[in-house]
């Protein structure tokens, strides 16, 4: 019986010692420093150096073969004129081609074919942006009857991405400094950083602008500027 009591007392002593050591360790463990999480946003801009023009050629005819031949001939003339400006053949591509019959709208003759329509959409990549207006002019002067879209872009986005990220980081730091000062603290370190950067936004002319160009294709076209936005999330460490 004495042995049982001795063992029980020993177990209790060990448990008390273990609890004391755990408490002491908890007391000695340093507290985690306060954190401040901030989001920052920055923008970078670039000057466009490329343009993409989508040109439409629509032809109609009472005969299917003639409608197709007329469209092919006009498209070929447009391509020759554009190549004459120094645009390489690889930068002139057909994107959409459609051929369909036209039906009578008269009552009782809904199934009667009155002719055929052919549409050919040609995409031209203009790598010398100064030629953009001349490409549109050449297309319209050689039979194109649609300018479906005009997009400006930049071939190298590395510099503008870097600028956007630097501006986003500076924005986050500026916010953190203001908040920390208001709390009577200061920034002493960084715990985590994450970022998300979008794509360089292309500048697209709308259909109203396209209609204006169709009336006066010789009007100079101003490409303007393009922008890219970057976002960062920073967890700052605060100190006294």
C-alpha positions in Angstrom: 0.0 0.0 0.0 2.9 2.3 0.8 4.4 1.6 -2.6 1.1 2.7 -4.2 1.0 5.9 -2.3 4.7 6.6 -3.2 4.0 6.0 -6.9 0.9 8.2 -6.7 2.8 11.0 -5.0 5.6 10.7 -7.6 3.2 11.0 -10.5 1.5 14.1 -9.0 4.9 15.7 -8.5 5.9 15.0 -12.1 2.6 16.4 -13.3 3.1 19.6 -11.2 6.7 19.9 -12.5 5.5 19.5 -16.1 2.8 22.2 -15.6 5.3 24.6 -14.0 7.8 24.1 -16.8 5.1 24.7 -19.5 3.9 27.8 -17.7 7.4 29.1 -17.4 8.0 28.5 -21.1 4.8 30.3 -22.0 5.8 33.2 -19.9 9.2 33.4 -21.6 7.8 33.0 -25.2 7.9 36.5 -26.8 4.7 38.0 -28.1 4.2 38.2 -31.8 4.7 41.8 -33.0 1.7 43.7 -34.2 1.0 43.6 -37.9 -0.4 46.1 -40.4 -1.8 44.9 -43.6 -2.1 47.4 -46.5 -3.1 47.2 -50.2 -1.3 49.4 -52.7 -2.1 50.2 -56.3 0.1 51.8 -59.0 -0.2 52.6 -62.7 2.3 52.7 -65.5 1.8 54.2 -69.0 3.3 53.4 -72.4 3.2 54.9 -75.8 1.7 52.6 -78.4 4.0 51.4 -81.1 1.7 49.0 -82.9 -1.8 49.1 -84.4 -4.2 46.4 -85.5 -6.8 47.3 -88.1 -9.8 45.1 -89.0 -11.0 45.8 -92.5 -14.3 44.5 -94.0 -15.1 43.9 -97.6 -18.8 43.1 -98.4 -20.0 42.4 -101.9 -23.4 41.4 -103.2 -24.5 39.9 -106.5 -27.4 38.1 -108.1 -25.0 35.3 -109.1 -23.1 33.4 -106.3 -19.9 33.1 -108.4 -19.8 36.8 -109.3 -20.3 37.8 -105.7 -17.4 35.7 -104.6 -15.2 36.8 -107.5 -15.9 40.4 -106.8 -15.0 40.0 -103.2 -11.8 38.1 -103.9 -10.7 40.8 -106.5 -11.4 43.7 -104.1 -9.7 42.0 -101.2 -6.7 41.3 -103.4 -6.5 44.9 -104.5 -6.6 46.0 -100.9 -3.8 43.7 -99.9 -1.6 44.9 -102.8 -2.2 48.5 -101.8 -1.4 47.8 -98.1 1.7 45.8 -99.0 2.8 48.8 -101.2 3.0 50.8 -97.9 5.6 48.4 -96.6 3.3 46.1 -94.6 4.6 42.5 -94.9 2.2 39.8 -96.2 2.5 37.9 -92.9 0.8 40.8 -91.2 -2.2 40.7 -93.4 -4.6 37.8 -92.6 -8.2 36.9 -93.2 -10.0 36.5 -89.9 -13.6 35.8 -91.0 -15.1 34.8 -94.3 -18.9 34.4 -94.8 -21.1 33.6 -97.8 -24.9 33.4 -97.6 -27.9 33.8 -99.9 -30.3 36.7 -99.6 -34.1 35.8 -99.5 -37.0 37.8 -100.8 -38.9 39.9 -98.2 -42.1 39.9 -100.3 -45.1 38.1 -99.0 -45.3 34.5 -100.1 -41.8 34.5 -101.6 -39.8 34.0 -98.4 -37.9 31.0 -99.9 -36.9 32.8 -103.1 -33.2 33.7 -103.4 -32.7 37.2 -104.7 -28.9 37.2 -104.5 -25.8 36.5 -102.5 -23.7 38.3 -100.0 -20.0 37.7 -99.3 -18.1 39.2 -96.4 -14.4 39.1 -95.9 -12.7 40.5 -92.7 -9.0 41.2 -93.0 -6.8 41.9 -90.0 -3.7 44.1 -90.6 -0.9 44.4 -88.0 0.8 47.8 -88.5 4.2 47.7 -86.8 5.1 51.2 -87.9 2.4 53.1 -86.1 2.8 56.2 -88.3 1.4 54.2 -91.2 -2.0 53.5 -89.5 -3.9 56.3 -91.2 -2.4 55.4 -94.6 -3.4 51.8 -94.2 -7.0 52.8 -93.5 -6.9 55.2 -96.4 -5.5 52.6 -98.8 -8.1 50.1 -97.8 -11.1 52.4 -98.3 -9.7 53.8 -101.6 -9.5 50.3 -103.0 -12.9 49.0 -102.2 -13.2 48.3 -98.5 -16.5 49.3 -97.1 -16.0 48.6 -93.4 -13.4 49.5 -90.8 -14.5 47.2 -88.0 -12.0 48.0 -85.4 -8.7 49.8 -84.6 -6.6 48.8 -81.6 -3.4 50.3 -80.4 -0.9 48.3 -78.4 2.8 48.2 -77.2 5.2 45.5 -78.1 7.4 45.7 -75.0 5.5 45.8 -71.7 8.4 45.1 -69.3 9.3 48.7 -68.5 5.6 49.8 -67.9 5.1 46.7 -65.7 8.1 47.7 -63.6 6.8 51.2 -63.2 3.3 50.1 -62.2 4.8 47.7 -59.5 7.1 50.4 -58.1 4.2 52.8 -57.9 2.0 50.2 -56.2 4.7 49.4 -53.6 5.2 53.1 -52.9 1.4 53.6 -52.5 1.3 50.7 -49.9 4.3 52.2 -48.0 2.8 55.7 -47.9 -0.5 54.3 -46.6 1.3 52.2 -44.0 3.4 55.1 -42.8 0.4 57.3 -42.3 -1.6 54.6 -40.4 1.4 53.6 -38.2 2.1 57.3 -37.3 -1.6 57.6 -36.3 -1.2 54.6 -34.0 1.9 55.9 -32.5 4.0 53.1 -34.1 6.5 52.8 -36.8 7.3 50.3 -39.6 10.2 48.1 -38.5 9.9 45.2 -41.1 7.9 43.3 -43.6 6.3 39.9 -43.0 4.7 39.0 -46.4 4.2 40.6 -49.8 2.0 39.5 -52.7 1.2 41.2 -56.0 -1.1 40.9 -59.0 -0.5 42.8 -62.2 -3.0 43.2 -65.0 -2.3 43.4 -68.7 -1.5 46.5 -70.7 -4.8 47.8 -71.8 -5.2 48.3 -75.5 -6.8 51.5 -76.8 -9.8 50.8 -79.1 -11.6 53.2 -81.3 -15.4 52.7 -81.2 -17.7 52.4 -84.2 -18.5 56.1 -84.1 -14.8 56.9 -84.6 -14.6 54.3 -87.4 -17.5 56.0 -89.2 -15.6 59.3 -89.0 -12.5 57.7 -90.4 -14.5 56.2 -93.3 -15.5 59.8 -94.3 -12.0 61.2 -94.1 -9.4 58.5 -93.9 -6.6 61.0 -94.4 -7.3 62.5 -91.0 -4.2 61.9 -88.7 -4.9 59.3 -86.0 -3.6 60.0 -82.5 -2.8 56.8 -80.6 -2.7 58.4 -77.2 -1.2 56.3 -74.4 -1.8 52.9 -72.8 -1.9 52.0 -69.1 -1.2 49.0 -66.9 -2.3 48.7 -63.2 -0.5 46.7 -60.5 -1.7 45.8 -57.1 0.3 44.7 -54.0 -0.6 43.4 -50.6 2.0 44.0 -47.8 2.0 42.8 -44.2 4.2 45.3 -42.3 5.6 44.7 -38.9 5.0 47.5 -36.4 7.3 48.6 -33.6 7.3 51.3 -30.9 
